[in-house]
Amino acid sequence: MISARVRPLAMTTIKAALFGAALALSGLVGADRVAAQGAAGESVALSFDEALALGQRAWLAGDAALSNRIARALAEARPENVPALLMLAASENALGRPAEARDAARRAFARSESNGARYEASYLVASSAMAEDRYLASQFWLRRAYQAAETEAERETIARAFSAVRRESPWAVRVSFEVAPSSNVNGGAQSPLLIIDDSPYVGFLSGAARALSGTEARLYARLGYTLSESQTHRTRLTFRGYRSLVALSDEAQEIAPRAKGRDFEYGIAELGVQHRLAEVPGPLPDRLGLAVGQTWYGGEPLDSFVRLNFGRTVRLAPRTALTFGAESERRWSDTDAADRVGREIDAWVTHRLEGGMRLHAGLALSRVTSDDANREYEAATATAGFSMGEPVMGVHLSGSLSYAERDYDSYAVGFIDVPGGRQDSEWSARLDIEIHHVDVMGFVPVLSLTGRQSVSNVSRFEGDSAGVSIGFSSAF
């Protein structure tokens, strides 16, 4: 049997901590003999088991060089032997040869037949990747180690190591995916009639303008790369991407026979730079951002944009913070629609309870101007939410509730002017349930319940939707 567990040695740096993988291997049977030099220079023949035990004792005594010499001889005698490869990888790491360590650890992983050996081999590959500043590779192999972990203590060890690598890495990656059946994948109206201010109907809405049910898959990606960092600042290059895929139900296709799911698919790609300051005097902002991007709808370019934002966070109490900011965005339409300019200010309060739960509430005010009166409006959005601290009985909950109002001072439906303009209001809610009992490489399933109800004096913009989505999120 193999008892293989990585126990980091007490060293000061993260890289050194990852190097320390103390092996505990026993009970191997083999007939090979390995030559060694005794104290008086005579040749000593050791069995494979004896040489392996000697290498272990040398490693545990802190003699990585001797352990490495023995491990090399063992790996040469039995190239497929997992314990020998693991000892070779650990000692190569300790001697500052991460490339050789990575090769031995990957060979050990490929030949491992137990979770214990896979756990140790993955950890050692992650160690060597960290030594070479290959942070994303290190995180990937730590996730493989997490998958092979057999005890909660092992999983906690990997989670801490992952957090340490994340802090050191210039890269920040967040990817999530969810699939959601929905009663309204296109944001359409509930009524087939076009009604203004409860007056007799003006006409009939097209099938594509009505609420269509179906299934929507959504992919979110956020990437960041730190360009410069010190105790006083951090400058990061960022990318944000989103893509939806829509499949209409049979009922929806009866309502809108000519509509296709791809007609309602949306995408965005955004590249930006963010600059944060640790300390700033007076009311000056501590974060600045600039971004450019492109959106698509129905497979066609929708608009391109540039956005400037700034903000500041103020600590009101040890567990309470106030964050406020402002942004300005210019959008150039790639269709026949007019261009527009949007401006927004917002303020958020976050509070952490003693048990770790976080509460937040915020208010955002915005104004959009355009040469097209139908695209000009003022809006206000209020949001409140919570996020649990640690999971309870393997379940983590978070959620939010929002209320928004939009006011279009002037609005026309075709040649008909809407008296007093258009007014919309909307309630929306979301509850995310992370199930930590089940995970794949540290990713846990997330069940999300969403709902939305919109009210407007123009029936085209009245509707509601409800959905249940299943996605995945990182557990650490």
N, C-alpha and C positions, 0 to 999 in steps of 0.2 A: 504494500500500500504506500501511497505518497501522501505525506502531510505537508502541503506547500502553502504557506501563508507569508505575505510580505509585511514586515514590521519595520517601519522607517527608523533608522538610527537617530539618536539625539544630535542633530547638527543644526547650524544656525540659519543657513539659507534654504530657500525652497528647493533649489536644484540639488543641494546636498541632501536634503530630506528625501527627495525622490530617489537619489542614488541608493540610499540605505535600504536594502531589501534582504533582511536576515532570513536565511533558508533553514527549514527544519525538515530534512529528508531522511527517511530510514526504511529498512526492510527490503532493499533491492537485491535480487539474486543474479549473479553473473559469474562466468568462469574465466573471463579475461584477466590477465595479469598485467599490472602496470609497473614499470621499472621506476625506482626512486633512489636517491642517494642518501645513505645513512650519515650519521654524525661523523664517522671516521672515514667517509668517502667510499665505503663499500656499497655495492649495488644491492638493493633490497627489492624483492618481488612482492607486490601487494595484490590481493584479489581486487576485483572491481569494487566490491562492497567496502573493503578496507580503505581503498584510496578515496572513495566517496566520503566515508566517515572522516578521514583525515582532512579532506578539503573543507568539510563542514566545520570541523573544530578550528581550523586555521581562520576561516571566515568569521566565526563567532568570537575568536580571540583578537580580531582586528587586523589580521595579516592577509590583506587582499591579494598581495603579490603571490604568496605561496598558494592560496586558494585558486588563483587564476592559473598557475602552472599545472596544478593537479587537474583542474577542470578542462584545460586544453588537452591533456593526455587522455582523459576520460572521453571527451567528445570525439577525439580522433579514433579511439578504440571502438566506441559505439556512437556513431553520428546520429542515430535515431533516439538516443536515450534522453528523455525529457529532464530528469533531475540534473544530469551533467550539463545540459544546455542552459538550464536555469542558473546553476552555479556559475557557469561561464559568463552569462549575461550580467549577473549581479557584480561579479568581480571586474569585468571589463568596464562597467559603469563607474565603479569605485576608483578605477585606475585612470579615468578620464578618457576612455575610448568609446564614446557613445555609438558610433557607427557599427563597431564590432559587437557592442552590447545589443543593439537593435536587431542585427542579423541573427544572433543566437536566440534572442527572446522570441522573434517571429517564427523561427524554426521550432522552438519549443511549443509555441501556441498551436502551430499547424499539426503537431503530433500529440497534443494533449488529449486525453480521454476522460479527464475528470474536471469538474468545475474548479477544484482547488488549484490544479496546475494552470488552467486557463486564466484564473484570477491573477496568479503570480506572474505569468508570462505577459499578460496585458499590462499589468502595472509596470513591469520592467521596460516594455516598449515605450510606455508613456514617459518613464524616467529618461530614457535616452533621447526621446523627442524633445523633452523640456531642456535637456542639456545642450541641444543644438538650436534652441530658440524656435523650435517648430511647434508653436503653441496649439494650433488647430489640430495637428496630428496627436499631440499629447492629450487633448481633451477627448478626441475620438477614442483613443485606446483606454482612457480612464472610464469612458462609458462602457466599453467592452468588459473591463474589470468589474464594473458595477453590475453588469448583467450576470457575471459568473459568481458574484459574491453569494455566500451561503448563510451569513449571519448579519444581524442588524449592525453589529460593531464594524464589520467589514464595509458595509454600505456607507456608514457614517464616515469611515476613514477615506473612502473614495470621494464622497461628497465634499469633505474638507479639502482634499487635494485638488479637486476640480475648481473649487472657489479660489484656492491659492494661485492656480495656473491662470484663471480668468483675470485675477487682479494684476498679474504680471504681463499678460498678453496685450499687445497693442490692438488685437482684434476683438470685436464684440459681435456676436452672431445670435440672432433670434429668428427662428423659423417656426411657423405654426400652420396647421392645415385642419380644415374642418369640412364636413359634409352635412348639409342641412335641408331637409324637406321643408317647404314653406307654402303658405296659402297665398303669398303675394310676392313672387320673385321679381316683378317688374315695377313695384311701387305704383300699381294702377288703382283706378277708382272702383269702389264697391258697386255703384249704381251704373246701369247702362245709359242713363239719361244725363244730359248736360244741363244742370240747373244752376242759376245765379241768384243768390239771396232768396232762396225758397220761392222764387217766382215760377210761373209755368215754364216747363222745360223749353230750352232753346233748341235742342236737337239730340241726336244719339251719338254716343261715343263709339269710336272704332273698337274692334275687339282687342287690338294691341294696347289700347289706353285703359282697358279694364283690368282688374286684379286677376292675374293668372297664377295658378298654382304650379308647383314643380319642385325640382331638387336643385340646389345650388352648392357647388364646391368652391371653397375659398382658400387661397394660398397667400400667406403674409410672410414677408421677409424683411428683416432689418439688419444691416451690416454697418459696422463702424471700424475705422482704423485710426489709431492715435498718431498724429503727425508730430506732436510736440507735447511734452508734459514735464512739469516741475512741481514743487510744493505750492506754487502760487497760481498755476494755470494749467489748462489742458485744451489742446486744439485737436479736433477729430474730424476726419472725412467720413461722411455718412451716405448710405444708400437705403432707400425705402422702396419696396415693390409690393404690388397687390395684383392679384388676378382672380377673376371669378369665371366659373363655367356653369352654364344653366341648361337644364333639361326640362322641357315643359311636360306637364301631365297630359293624359288623353283628354281630360275635361278642358284644359286650357287650349288644346288644339282645336276643340270643337268651338270654343268661343272666338278664337283667332286662327282660322285655318291657314292663313298665309304667314303667320309668325313662326320664327324658329328660335330655339333657345339662345343661339349665338347673337340674336338681335339685342339681347338684354345683358350681354356680358360686358364687364367693366374691367379696365386695367389702368395701373398707374406705375410710373417709374420716376424716381426723384433722386437727384444727386445734390449733396449739400456739404457745408462746412459749419461746424459749431465750435465756439470758443467760450470757455468757462474760466472764471476767475475765483480764487479762493477767498479773497478779501477785497472789497471795494469801499471807498469812502462815501459817506452820505447816501443819497438816494440813487446813485449810479447803478446801472444794471450789472449783474454778475454773469450773465450769459448772453451771447449774441449768436445769431444764426442767419445763414444765407443759403437758399436752395433754388434749384431750377428743375423743371420736370415736364413730363408729357402724360396726357391721359388719352384713353381710347374707350369707345363705346360701340358695341355692335361690330367689333373688328375694324373700325375705322378711327382715324385720329379725331379726337374731340377738341382738345385745346392744349396749349403749352403755357407754362407759367413760371414766374419768378417770385420768390417770397423772402421778405426780410423780417426777422423777429428779434425781440430782446425781452429780458425779464429779470426778475430778482426773487430770491428766497430769503425771508427774514424769520429767524427763530424767535417765536413768541414765548415759549416755555420749553423745558427740557424735552417734552414729547409732543410739542405743537409747533407747526410752522405755517407761515403765510407765504404763498407764491403768487406773484402777479406779473403780467406781461402784456405785450402789445405786438401786433404784426400787421404788415401790409403786403398784399398780394395782387399782382397784375396777371390777368389771364387773356391770352390771345386766342380767339376761336379759330379752329380749323374747319368750321362749317359756315353756313350762312348767318349764324347768330352773331350778335354784336359782342365786342370785347367788353371786359368789365374789370373793375378795381374793387377789391375788398379790404376793409380795415376792421381790426378786432382788438378789444381789450378784455382781459379776463383776470380773475382772482380766485385762488383756491386755498382752502384751509385743510390741513391734514393733522390728525391727532392719533397717537398710538396709545392704546390702553395698556395697563400693566400686564395683561395676559398675552400681549403681542398683537391683538387685533388692531387693524388700521381703519379709521373712519376718514372720509373726505367729503367736502362739499365745495361747490364752485359756482360762479356766475360768469357768463360771457356775453358781451354786447358787441354787435357787429353791424356794419353798414356796407352795402354793395352798390356801386354806381355804374351806370352804363348809358350808352346812347339809346338803347332800347328800354323803354319804360317798363316793359314786362320783366326785365332782368334786374331792376332796381328795387331794393328792399332794405328794411331795418329788421334786426332780429335780436332776440334775447333768449338765452338758454340757461336753465338752472339744473344742476346735477348733484346728487348725493349718492354715496356708496360706501361699501365696506369690504374688507378683505381679512379673513382669519389669519392668525399667526401660524402656529403649528397645526397640522391636520389632527382631527379628533376621530379616533377609531378608523384611521386610514382615509378620511374624507376631508377635503379642504373646500371651503365655500367662499365665493366672492360675488358681489352683485352691485348693480347700480339702478337708479331711477332718475329719469330726466323729463323735464317739461320745457318746451320751446314754443315761441311765438314768432311769426313773421308778418310784417306789414308792408304791403306794396301800395304806395301812395296812389299810383295810377296803374290800371291794368285793363287790357282789352282781350276779348275772346273773338277773334276774327275782326269784324267791323263793329262789334258791340262793346261799348265801354262799360266796365263794371262800376256801378255807382259806389263812390267812396273807396274804390280800389279793392284789392284782395287781401283778406286776412286769413292766416292759417294758424292752427295750434296743434301741438302733437305731444302725446305721452308715449314714452318708451321705457322698457324695463329689460334687464338681463340678469340671469343667475347662472354662474358657472360652478359646476360640481366636479372637482378633480378627485379621481379615485386612485389612491396611492397603493391599494392592494395589488394592483396589476401594473406592471411597467415593462418596457422594452428599452434596454440600454439607458435607463433613467428617464424615459419619456412616459408619462402617465396619460391615460385617456381622460378627456374632459367632456362632460355632458353639459351643453348650454341650452337654456330655455330663454327664448326672446319673445317679446310682444311689442306691438306698436299700434297706436290709434291716432289717426289724423282727422281734424275737423277743419273745414274751409267753407267760405261763402261761395266758392266755385266748386261744384261737385266733382269736377275732374281731379281735384286734389284731396278728396275725402276717401279714406280707406283705412283698413286695418290689416294686420298680418300677425301670424303666430308661427313660431318655428322651434324645432328641436334639432340641435346639431351635435355631432360627435367629432371631436378633434383630439389633438395630442399637444401636451405642453411639458416642458422640462420640470422634473421634480426638484432640481437644485440649480 
